């Protein structure tokens, strides 16, 4: 059951990060942070409960964190640019 929740949160995180990049907002960005944290927490819990699969889990987790982190960084940069543009127009 934890694995299903973990995968659902991770896929939701990727989808939300992609959507947030397309339509940047600070609220959606915070939601993406929360989903990344929940994914990390459930992954950590599973590694503690089943350490035999730790290498495979950690490798997949690092790839996931790398992809989502790049998306979040790109989204933050885009949001800052949008806010700077709106500030200059006023």
C-alpha positions in Angstrom: 0.0 0.0 0.0 2.8 2.4 0.8 4.4 1.7 -2.6 1.1 2.6 -4.4 0.9 5.9 -2.4 4.5 6.6 -3.0 4.2 6.1 -6.8 1.0 8.1 -6.9 2.5 11.1 -5.1 5.7 10.9 -7.3 3.7 10.9 -10.5 1.5 13.7 -9.2 4.5 15.7 -8.3 5.9 15.3 -11.8 2.6 16.3 -13.4 2.1 19.3 -11.0 5.6 20.5 -11.6 5.1 20.4 -15.4 1.7 22.2 -15.1 3.3 24.8 -12.8 6.0 25.4 -15.3 3.3 26.0 -18.0 1.2 28.2 -15.7 3.5 29.5 -12.9 2.1 30.5 -9.6 3.6 30.6 -6.1 0.7 28.5 -4.7 1.3 25.7 -7.2 5.0 25.9 -6.6 4.5 25.4 -2.9 2.2 22.5 -3.6 5.0 21.0 -5.8 7.4 21.4 -2.8 5.0 19.6 -0.6 4.6 16.7 -3.0 8.4 16.4 -3.4 8.7 16.3 0.4 6.0 13.6 0.7 7.6 11.5 -2.0 10.9 11.8 -0.2 9.3 10.9 3.1 7.5 7.8 1.8 10.6 6.7 -0.1 12.7 7.1 3.1 10.1 5.1 5.0 10.2 2.3 2.4 14.0 2.1 2.5 14.0 1.9 6.3 11.4 -0.9 6.2 13.0 -2.9 3.3 16.8 -2.1 3.3 17.5 -5.0 0.9 16.3 -2.9 -2.1 18.0 0.3 -1.0 20.4 0.7 -3.9 17.7 0.4 -6.6 15.3 2.6 -4.6 18.0 5.3 -4.0 19.0 5.4 -7.6 15.4 5.8 -8.8 14.8 8.4 -6.1 17.8 10.4 -7.1 16.8 10.4 -10.7 13.3 11.5 -9.7 14.6 14.3 -7.4 16.9 15.5 -10.2 14.2 15.7 -12.8 11.7 17.4 -10.4 14.3 19.8 -9.0 15.2 20.9 -12.5 11.5 21.5 -13.2 11.1 23.4 -9.9 14.2 25.6 -10.5 13.0 26.4 -14.0 9.5 27.3 -12.7 10.9 29.5 -10.0 13.1 31.4 -12.5 10.1 31.8 -14.9 7.9 33.0 -12.0 10.5 35.6 -11.0 10.8 36.8 -14.6 7.0 37.2 -14.8 6.9 39.1 -11.5 9.7 41.4 -12.6 7.9 42.1 -15.9 4.7 42.9 -14.1 6.5 45.1 -11.6 8.1 47.1 -14.5 4.8 47.6 -16.2 3.3 49.3 -13.1 
